[in-house]
Amino acid sequence: MFAALFGRKPPPPNKKQAKRKTTESINVIREAITKLEKRENFLIKKIDILTKKVQAKVKKKNKKGALVCLKTKKMLEKQVETIMGKKLNLETQIMALEEAVMNVEVVDAMREGGTALTNQMNHINIEDVDEMRDDFVEAQDRNEEINTALANPMGGVDLDDDDLLAELNELEDLNAAEELMDLPVINTNNVVQPMNVTENTSAPQVISPAPQQQIIEDDDEKELMALMT
């Protein structure tokens, strides 16, 4: 009472009271919309009746009576349009109030989340995080050094890759030479001699190898044929 007399503003309601007040306001607005819809339906019915009356008076050639009914019909249609505008405004208010309630809930949720995040971050020291990260990097470096040391050859033997490759190439060349030596000998002794034009022009002279040599060469040919099959 004294606050009202001295012009002091009353304290703002708490969140629960504000939400309840908003809900009550929305219900009041919806009741008003319901009343407007009833009035609108009533006027639409009267408009339909007046439309039929106008048509009937026009058929009876009652121009004056038709004109009065038509004016009344237009006035009722104007009231229907006004009611539709009022309903639209009330629906807009309901949407604004519902959105305001939702915004309050969203802000409360965000505030709660921010508080929880702050409480969690209070348990974390950025210096401890940096120190832990440095220790981890150092441990990784030491582990890499250990892996490198364990992978190096033991016993003091220093092996050069170039020397090993050179020795491997020599072994490959030696192996290839041995494989060539193991190949069978092909008979190339049956050579056709050139014709002697002055002595005999009828047939070429063929020099036959010695009998023992011929037997050896025949065996070589058989062995070669066996390898080829």
Beta strands, then each sheet from edge to edge (+ up, - down):
end
